[in-house]
């Protein structure tokens, strides 16, 4: 066996044959191939072995017996250094390829802009000439220069007619992707560069809404085309895509007739569908093209019963251009051009259908981000927790999102039907008997007769930053959620039948542990597991742990997020988290109606819990932008509850009341986080929804002064909205109930709603006797004669119950008769002083 030879000169080879033994000695050691192989085996297991591990290596490997421990240490140091150098070289090569491709894209964009400038200069000169020399009325020689001929409809009943439409679609698409057919302007907030995922532009002054994106993706063109054509896999708003007919075209291409359905973003608008021709072909330079357009505005496509819940939208020439890139990867151009028939939605929601930025964020950039995510997962750059494969976690995200979309849209062909309400149309209750509870695909799976009930509502928010609201809902679950309802939903995963909340009382410890699972490239979407810690309070079980696990999907909570949709969607899961776990999605979706112009996030913190405490006037810290103060958005809430057939009506009532309480909590949170502290205005709007709100406020204050001889409010001689505002902001809880045999609450100020943990809409579900315990009801009934005689009465301090069943202590309460204009008793008013939750 060759011995180690000390050499005064020489250089270390990349294979590890030579290594410097020490900086002071200047010696090099040459290793035999057998020695290098033994060291490489150890390095593969442990790149940085400890001193004891190196000593063990020398003892166990006779071929290394004549090597000094210090020399072994230096070999591992040099080996790690070479690894680091190789990785850095590989990274720099990847950056160089990306910069080269980005430079090519920028040069093409510059060339397109130069053509556009030249075209505009030509049109400007022509218009000047026309103004100086007006043409004759019957002169039509120049019409072709100023108008764009429209493509006549072709006969779609035969392949030759469809081929003509396909070729025209290809030409128009390429003119948008790389030409000047559309006046593209850079999308605000998207700056191209080596750290950017691509170049994004939106249309200006064209028909419909359009967006374009281009970027470098480290995948082969055929793989990219395969992914992008599978639109439901990356476009969360796509409900289904069905290819009705497919036949070959020239150049090995194909023509397909496609029917696509999209989900409705909120409960306030109908869903959209498309009937399109899709053409896939290969260009002469080897580029792959997938282009698509609607065959007709509204008359084509399937005419089935399932299409009756949709509004037919139009897709103008759109598609994907994928060009192979030198050194690997592809350059991808994406164009989406739609006419979403904005006339069919309420005017306040039309920005969702008239904004090219919404299309860019929901479709165009979503497609580019998705294929970049796949590229990173394929290359091994992304490693996820719990040893899950990326495709499995991505499937979980898609299932959560799809389940939430299904609940919001409530399509009839999925089995959804709207149930009768209680006379107030604030919460929609829908039932789906097709959804049965099935824990898994194993032999122990069970199915029970029943289904799922969904309670959903939508509301308009003013001056509430969507990202801040969703982050707060995520991080402060105890401010809006009831642990008993989470436990009820989680019980659907168990083999035993579930019971209604209240039959098995739970207590939430207030602790939630968030465990991240996966996130997308730019953290715009996060998948995580949430563990809620709770205990049962029944005597049978004693104090036992009843932890609940939720699979949760968060969208748009990053500070720099410029998304068109901010979501918090979750579903209870079994703690074993099987791949085929059933998911019943619930959650929140906030959609901005007024997009920010600069994309600059408001520097706000989430230290908001103090703002929600009783009587607090604390405001969120940070600088609020003017965009936040003027921002409008629509919030959609949807919660699903499994039920057994005999409990359907009970579960429906429970779901309605629970969603109403959540609406109240969200209103309270929104007022706390509003940059302009516009909760005052929000409160007025909520109250003004009730008839004679300002009149009732005046009666309350006048009656208080009449009976007690003092003013309830300072400057109580004010009238109208100003008096209503002061009453809404009053520091103590003020409640009004009807003057009937069974009094029910009809009005409350902000503190009153906070004390009862309810909303103005759900307030009438509470009666006066329900908020007092036995001792409180007895004390109240004893004082009724005195109240009717002198018009007011003081009640001693005690304990009452909120609408959510929590105990509330108060120092003192005063009750008085509220008299109307005719001096008849209109209602009874109560003021609870210094109240707090026990």
Secondary structure, 3 states (H helix, E strand, C coil): CCCCCEECCCCCCCCCCEEECCCCCCCEEECCHHHHHHHHHHHHHCCCCCHHHHHHHHHHCHHHCCCCHHHHHHHHHHHHHHHHHHHHHHHHHHHHHHHHHHHHHHHHHHHHHHHHHHHHHHHHHHHHHHHHCCCCCCCCCCHHHHCCCCCCCCCCCCHHHHHHHHHHHHHHHHHHHCCCCCCEEECCCCCCCCCCCCEEEEECCCCCEEEEEEEEECCCHHHHHHHHHCHHHCCCCEEEEEEEEEEECHHHCEEEEEEEEECCCCCCCCEEEEEEEEEEEECCCCCEEEEEEECCCCCCCCCCHHHHHEEECEECCEEEEEEECCCCCEEEEEEEEEECCHHHCCHHHCHHHHCHHHHHHHHHHHHHHHHHHHHHHHHCCCCCHHHCCHHHHHHHHHHHHHHHHHHHHCCHHHCEEECCCCCCCCCEEEEECCCCEECCCCCCCCEECEEEEEEEEEEEEECCCHHHHHHHHHHCHHHCCCHHHHHHHHHHHCCCCCCCCCCCCEEEEEEEEEEEEEECCCCCEEEEEEEEEEEECCCCCCCCECCEEEEEEEECCCCCCCCCCEEEEEEEECCCCCCCCCCCCEEEEEEECCCCCCCCCCEECCCCHHHHCCCCCCCCCEECCHHHHCCEEEEEEEEEEEEEHHHHHHHHHHHHHHHHHHHHHHHHHHHHHCCCCCHHHHHHHHHHCCCCHHHHHHHHHHHHHHHHCCCCCCCCCCCCHHHHHHHHCCCCEEEEEECCCCCEEEEECHHHHHHHCCCCCCHHHCEHHHCECHHHHHHHHHHHHHHHHHCEEEEEEEEEECCCCCEEEEEEEEEEEEECCCCCEEEEEEEEECCEEC
